[in-house]
Each structure stands twice: as C-alpha cells, then as structure tokens.
C-alpha cells in the first residue's frame, strides 16, 4: 500500500478516537448533571406540590 493510504487510515483512526473520547466525556457530564438535579429535587421534596 502507498503512503497516502496509510495517512488516510491514520487520520480516520485519530478522528474516531477523538469522537469516542468526546462521547465518553459528554456522557459523564450528563450523568453528573442528572445526579445533581435529582439531589436538588430530593432536597426540596417537602416544598413540591404535584
């Protein structure tokens, strides 16, 4: 295979790795935000009228 093919494969691998890391980080951040909002709801449970 030519060097151009290796560069193309490398660039694709790097972009996939970056996208995976971003997806992982966004999932962690969303989970933390959900836990925080749930804790706030539990703390103010007595003042809620449903």
C-alpha positions as CSV (number, residue, x, y, z in Angstrom):
1,X,0.0,0.0,0.0
2,X,1.1,3.5,-0.6
3,X,2.0,6.1,2.0
4,X,-1.2,8.1,1.0
5,X,-3.3,5.1,2.1
6,X,-1.5,4.9,5.5
7,X,-2.0,8.6,6.1
8,X,-5.7,8.3,5.3
9,X,-6.2,5.4,7.6
10,X,-4.2,7.1,10.4
11,X,-6.4,10.3,10.0
12,X,-9.5,8.2,10.2
13,X,-8.3,6.4,13.3
14,X,-7.4,9.6,15.1
15,X,-10.8,11.2,14.3
16,X,-12.6,8.2,15.5
17,X,-10.6,8.2,18.7
18,X,-11.3,11.9,19.3
19,X,-15.1,11.4,18.7
20,X,-15.1,8.4,21.2
21,X,-13.4,10.5,23.9
22,X,-15.8,13.4,23.3
23,X,-18.8,11.0,23.5
24,X,-17.4,9.5,26.8
25,X,-16.8,12.9,28.3
26,X,-20.3,14.2,27.4
27,X,-21.9,11.1,28.9
28,X,-20.0,11.5,32.1
29,X,-21.0,15.2,32.3
30,X,-24.7,14.5,31.6
31,X,-24.7,11.8,34.3
32,X,-23.3,14.2,36.8
33,X,-25.8,16.9,35.9
34,X,-28.6,14.4,36.3
35,X,-27.4,13.3,39.7
36,X,-27.1,16.9,40.8
37,X,-30.6,17.8,39.6
38,X,-32.1,14.7,41.3
39,X,-30.4,15.6,44.5
40,X,-31.9,19.1,44.4
41,X,-35.3,17.6,43.8
42,X,-34.9,15.3,46.8
43,X,-33.7,18.1,49.0
44,X,-36.7,20.3,48.1
45,X,-39.2,17.4,48.2
46,X,-41.3,18.8,51.0
47,X,-41.9,22.0,49.2
48,X,-43.2,20.4,45.9
49,X,-46.9,20.2,45.1
50,X,-47.8,17.6,42.5
